[in-house]
C-alpha cells in the first residue's frame, strides 16, 4: 500500500491484530483488569464505604446487639456476623464494579472497546476478574477488625476465606453484568443497593442463624446436654434463649439464596461454624461462578449488539 | 483488493428497529483518500449508518464493505482497518490520557515494543504532552476530542470515521481540530464524517445528504449547489433546506440522552 497511515501520526504503529485463543486474549484481559483496579484505587469513597460499613455493622451493631444476645453457638454476636459483613462489602464492591457498565456503555470507554478488534469474551473476563479482585480487597477490610472482636483466624482459614471471597466476587460481578445489560438507564446506585444487595444480605443468614431464634439476657442458660441434643436434631441454641425455627417462608427464601451457601462456607473457614450441607456449599461457591461468568459474557455480547 | 477499489461501499444498506426504519436502503461509495461527509438533520440515520459501517450494529438488509472486507462476515478485519471517533467522548474519565491510550494500544494489538512510542506520538500530535498524566475528567471538550482523534490514529487505520467531530466545541477548539483533520486529509487518509454543520460539509470532497433514512442527493458541494440550490449563488444551506424541507426535527429524549444529560451534571461522580 503506497499510503501508509502511520505517516500521519509520529510513532503510530500498525496494530498487528489481537492474538487470542477461543476468544481469550491475555493482554486484553490484563489491561481491562488493570483498568478496573486503577478506577478502584482512585475512588476513595469506595474504600471509605468499606470501612464505614464495617464499623457500623461489625462494631456498632455487633456490640450493640451483642449486649442483649450473649452468644450464638459459643460465638459472640460480633464474631457471628463477621463473615456477613465481609459478604456485604463484597456485594457492594462487585455490584458497583458491574453496574458501572451501564455508564460505560452510554458515555464511557466501552464504545471504544466494542469497535476494536479485541474479543468481547476477554473484555468480560477482565471485568469479572477486576470485580473479584476489588471484592477481595474490600472484603478483607472487616478481617482487619477480627482481633478487635476476639476472632482468632488461622492461616488455613484465612486462605480458605480469601478463596471463597474471590469466587463470590466473580459470581456477584457476573450477576451485576447481567443486571446491567438489562438496564436502559441509570441515575444512581440506590435501586441496586435496596433491590439487590439488601435482600441478598438479609436473607443469607448473615445476621441471624438459619435455625433458632434470638433469646438473650433474662433467660436461663440452656444446659449443655440439652444444647447437644438440640444440635443433633439440627436446631441451634442461641445465648440463653429458647430455640424456635424461623418462619417457613423466610427459611425458603434463605435456602434459594445462593449467597447463603457462600456465606456458610466463609463462616466455616473463619469460625469453624457451619449450618448447611457442605456439598451444597462447595457446589454453589465454586461451580456456580464459572457458569454465571459464561452467562454474563453472553448477556454482554447481546447488550452490545442491540445498541 | 486493488489500489483503485473504493474504501467504503454500501449497497442498499438498511436497518430497522422494530417497526421504525432508521436507514432504508442507502447506497454510496467512498473512494480511497476521499473526504466524505454524511449530512442530514437530527434523526436522519447518519449515526445508524456509521454504526453499521463500523460493525457495531448489524444491518437488517443490504451489504457494506470497508477496504474490501464485509462488515458482517469479516467484522474483525474491518475493525482493524478503521479508526473511530464517537459523537460523545468514549474515554474513561477516571484514567489519565496516557492510560486511555495504553488501553487502545492493547485493544488493537499494537506490539508491546512500539506501544510507548505510539502513546507519546499521539500525545504530541494532540498537543497534550504536558497533561498526559492528568485524569481525563479534568479535560475540556476540545482536549478530549483531540485525545480521541489521536487515539483513533494510533494503530495506523486506513479509514477514519468521525461522528459529529466538532459538536460542542468552541470556535477555537473547532478550528484547532479542523486543522488536524485537514492535515490528515493532505496525507491521503480516507475520512467519513457525519455532520450537520454546513461550512464543514462544504469543505469536504463529496457530500451525501441523508434524510429519513434515505440518501436524497450525493455529489461534490459544487454539484449539489448547481443541481439543487435553485439559484446561481446558492450555498449548501439552500441545498439542504431544498432537499430536507423546513420542518423542525424534534425528538423526544431517549434513555441514552437522559444518561448524557445526567453525565453533564456531574453524573457518576455525584454518587
Interface residues (C-beta under 8 A of the other chain):
Chain A: X1 X2 X3 X4 X5 X6 X7 X8 X9 X10 X11 X12 X13 X14 X15 X16 X17 X18 X19 X27 X28 X30 X31 X32 X35 X38 X39 X42 X43 X45 X100 X102 X103 X104 X106 X107 X108 X109 X110 X111 X112 X113 X114 X115 X116 X117 X118 X184 X185 X186 X187 X188 X189 X304 X305 X307
Chain B: X3 X32 X33 X51 X54 X55 X56 X57 X58 X76 X79 X80 X82 X84 X86 X88 X89 X90 X91 X92 X93 X94 X95 X99 X100 X102 X103 X104 X105 X106 X107 X108 X109 X110 X111 X114 X115 X117 X118 X119 X120 X121 X122 X124 X125 X135 X150 X151 X153 X154 X155 X156 X157 X158 X183 X184 X187 X188 X189 X255 X256 X258 X259 X260 X262 X263 X267 X268 X271
